[in-house]
Amino acid sequence: MSDKLIPNDEIETDSRKVEILEGAIGVFLRYGFKKTSMDDVAKSVSISRQALYLYFADKEDLFKEGLRYFFATSFRSAAQILNQKKIPIEEKLFLALEAWLGRYVGGKSSEADDLILASKGLVSGLICSYEEKFYLALIEAIRDSKLNAYYIKKGIGPEQITNTLRAMAQGFKFSCDSDASFKIKLKESIQVICAPIL
């Protein structure tokens, strides 16, 4: 795996570059990888194509950096929530999963069906690294909660709870057509899992 794609959790701080990355993510979600052009991205953030090339060598570089930014910021937000000691576990799970999977729910058009394939081809190592870090943080949060104390007596460990939450939340991410419906289904599912301690 390229060193550039290994998560280092450094979040981009150049406000103009962040604006471009946010704009690019929106354009990729609208048109997909193949149909997105550097012109499309430049127009979305009101800069010239030439200025865009000062930041990114080509569309592949922009896509990789956009995903790195997306996963780094999503992970940082989720990890900060999971590290909060005073938040009840049911709220912590909801907020962390929302931060990790809830961004842009319902924002991908049918034109963007090639994004998963492009992601796997260009940055699969990056995605796997961040997913592993997030789910390890989720396991640790569950292990440190009352939820673990209840389920461990039933022979169910934090890894199994995490796998269940992961499958449910990912299913909602791809089946819900709006952020609101994603949040409702996620909250209901977490309430079911946390019912024994509520």
Secondary structure, 3 states (H helix, E strand, C coil): CCHHHCCCCCCCCCHHHHHHHHHHHHHHHHHHHHHCCHHHHHHHCCCCHHHHHHHCCCHHHHHHHHHHHHHHHHHHHHHHHHCCCCCCHHHHHHHHHHHHHCCCCCCCCHHHCCHHHHHHHHHHHHHHHHHHHHHHHHHHHHHCCHHHHHHHHCCCCHHHHHHHHHHHHHHHHHHCCCHHHHHHHHHHHHHHHHHHHC
